[in-house]
Amino acid sequence: MTLDSPDRASASPITVLAVDDNVIVRAGLVALLEVSDDIEVVAEAGDGAQALVEAERHRPDLVLLDVRMPVRDGVSTIEELTRFSKVIMLTHTEDAEVVSTALRRGASGYLVHGNFSAEELYRALHAVAEGTGTPLSPIAATVALNAMRSAPEKPAQAGDPAGLGLTQREGEILSAVARGLANRAIAEELFLTEKTVKNHINRIFRKLGVTSRAEAIARWNGVPPQQKTAAD
């Protein structure tokens, strides 16, 4: 069996440090990873302290890190490990507080044994190494979602397209609208057609839930949307 990715055939392999105090679990993980030609396990460790030594020595792309280990546990080492590598928690621990702490301290993923296939693990490693994803087992995803829902909503900063859910181009156009430019002037300034500008403005209105330029400008300037009452 091979898990090779064709588009990485000519690329350097993803280097990995496997950290788990259970020798049998660690050996099984290493054997699973070494099936792939584009993943290389460069070192192993049985506790957090040893993991830090090996991470500094080898500077792997990824550290696969268990939670509960002797000498020093995995969660307490995350922030230090991220100075050298990206960290993916790979553990049997499903405690919500542990998951939350690990993600808050910089873990790039949280996978629970028994909740992923070999192919899913392979894709997770590539996603983190290439910066295209944050793999989370169901329990970790639930914790992350609950944390996001419970966090107080921050008002969008003035002139922040992303904070308003707009693309960079839509931000440029709304910024021009806020400066009082008409569609034709915006088109000339941004080298677009008037029709394209109009289409962008219509999308901006839909995204912001507004119906006029004045309302859109207010949102751009950081004014929160007006709450509608039953009388409205």
N, C-alpha and C positions, 0 to 999 in steps of 0.2 A: 504494500500500500504506500502511496505517496501523497503528500499534501502540498506539493510544490505549487507555487503561483507562477504562471507563465511570464507575467510582467515583471517578476523579480528575478528571472533566471540569470541575468547578468549582474545583478546587484549583490553587494556584500550581504552575507547572512545576518539575520537579527541575532545579536549576542544576548545571552540570558544567564542570570545568576539565580539558581534554584535554592530557596531557603525554606527548610522544614525540619523540625527536630525528629520526626518519624522517618527513620532510614528507609523503611519499606515504601512509604508514600513518596518520598523524594526519589527513590530509585525508579519507581513506576512513572513518575512525572518526567524524569530525564529520558527514560526509554521512549516515552510517548513523543517528546519533543524531537528527539534525534531521528525519528522517522523522516522528518522533513529535511531536505537538503539546504533550505534557506533559513534554518534556525539552528544556532550553535550554542550549546550549554558550555560556557567558559569556566564556570566555577559552581561549587555547592557550599552551603553553610547549614549548620544545625541550630543556630540561635542568632538573635539580633546583633549581638556584639561581633560575632564572626562575620555576619553579613556585611557590616560596615567595613570591616577590614578587606573583605573580598571585593566589595563594590569599589572602594577607593583604588585597589590594586588593578582591577580589570576594566573598570569603567564600562560595564555592559550597557546595552541599549535598554534592557528591561531587568527588573528584579521581581521575581515571583515570590511573594512573601506570605508566610504563615502568620497567624496571630499569636497563639499561645505557645511560647517556647521558653526554655530555661535561660538563665543568665540575664537575658534581656528579651522582652516580648517584641513582636513585630510592629505593633502600632506605635510604640515609643520611639522607633527608629525611622519612621517614614520621612519626617522632615529632613533628617540628616542624609538619608539615602537619596533623596531627590536632588541633592547637590551633584550627584554623579550619574543618576539614571532615573528613568521613569519607573514607577512602582505599581504593580498590580497585586492586590491581595488575592491569595489563592488558599482557601482555608475551609474548615468545616464549621467555623463559627458564624452563626446567624443572628447574634445579638444585635438589636437595632442600635444601641448606643455605640457599640464597637464599630459598626458599619459607618455611622454618622461621623464618629471621630476620625476614622481612617480617611474618609473622603475629605473631611475638613482639613486634615493635615497634609493633603497633597497626593493621595493615592489616585492613580489614573484609571482605576477599575477595581471592581470587587466581585470575585467569582467564588461561588460556594461549590465544593466538591459534590458531585452527583447531580448537578444542575446544568451541565454542559457536556457536549460531545467532543470528540477529538477535533472534528472540523470546526466547531464553534470556538474551541480554545485557540486553534490556529488562527482563525479570523480575528479573534480578540487581540492576540499578540501583534498581528499586523496593523490593526486599527490603532492601537496605542503607539506602536513604534513609528507609524507614519503620520500620527497626529490627526487621524480621521474619525476617531470615536472614543467613547468611554464605556467599555463593556461592564454591564452590571447584571448579576444574577437577580431573579425576581425579588428576593427579600431586600437586596441593596437598592434596586430600582424603587421599591415601595418606600423605603426610608428616605431616599433622595427626593421623591415626589412629595412626601408628607412635609419634609423640611421646607421645600419650596412653597408649598401651600400655606404653611404657618408663618413664613417670613413676612414682615410688614411690607406692603407694596410701596416702592419708592417712586415719587413723581419723576416723570421724564425731565432731564435737564434741558435747558433752553439750547436749541440748535443741535440736538442729538438725534440724528436719523434713526440709529439702531434702537434707542430708547422709545421711539414712537412706532417701531415696527416698520420703518421705511428703509428702502434700499439707499445706497449712496447717491445714485442718480436722482431718486425722488427727493432726497435731502437737498441736493443742489438746486432742484427746481423750486422747492418750497422756500428755500433761503432767498431765491430771487423774487418769488412772490412777496415774501415779507419785506423786501426792499422796495416794493411798489412797482415792479416791472410788469408790463403786460405780456401776454403770450408771445407776441411777435418779437419783443425785445429779448425775452428769455430764449427763444429759438435762435436768435442771432448770436447771443452771448455763448450759448452752449453748442452751437453748430448742429441744431436739430431743426426739424420742420415744425411749423405751428401745430399741425395735426398730432405729431408725436408729443409735443408739450401738453396739448389738451388732453390726450389719452393718459399721460402721466398724472396730470392734475385730477382727473376723474378717479384714478386709482388711489391717489393720496386721500381724496375726500372719503372714499369707501373705507380705507384702512383706519382713518381717524374718526370716522362716524360723524362727519360734519357735512354741511351743505353749502357753505359759503367760504370765500377767501378770508373773510374776517375771522371766522371760527378757526380755520386752518392756521392762520398767522398766530392766533392766540395760543394754540397748541404748540406751535413751533417755539414760541417765546416762553414756554413752560407753564402756561396756565392750564390747570386740570380741567377735564371736561365737566360741563354742568350736569348736575344730577337732575333727572326728570322726576317730577312729582306726579301723583295721580291726576291732579288737575290739568297737567300738561297733556 
